[in-house]
Amino acid sequence: MEVTMEVKIIGFHQDESGDWVADLACGHTQHVRHRPPWEMRLWVTTPAGRQEHIGRGVVCKKCPEDK
């Protein structure tokens, strides 16, 4: 049984390749790329789009590994 944990996005930064990364309330980070047609996240390409997603919940892929 897979355990998932939803946490809030508290900010964003770009990695060394210029890809956007969400900073999560749990202390982990998660890439939020817009690479059509596989990853459709047009909102991440604008400051307003990223701002609208601060406070939204996402499933942290790393939290279950910490358990």
Residue pairs with C-beta under 8 A, 6 or more apart in sequence:
2 64
3 64
3 67
4 59
4 60
4 64
5 26
5 59
5 60
5 63
5 64
6 57
6 58
6 59
6 60
7 24
7 25
7 26
7 28
7 57
7 58
7 60
7 63
8 24
8 25
8 55
8 56
8 57
8 58
9 22
9 23
9 24
9 25
9 53
9 54
9 55
9 56
9 57
9 58
10 23
10 24
10 25
10 54
10 55
11 22
11 23
11 54
12 20
12 21
12 22
12 23
12 32
12 44
12 50
12 54
13 20
13 21
13 23
13 29
14 20
14 21
15 21
15 31
19 31
19 33
20 31
20 32
20 33
20 34
20 44
20 50
21 29
21 30
21 31
21 32
22 29
22 30
22 31
22 32
22 53
22 58
23 29
24 30
24 58
24 60
26 60
26 62
26 63
28 60
28 61
28 62
28 63
30 58
30 60
30 61
30 62
32 41
32 44
32 53
33 39
33 41
33 44
34 40
34 41
34 42
34 43
34 44
34 45
42 49
43 49
43 50
43 52
43 53
44 50
44 53
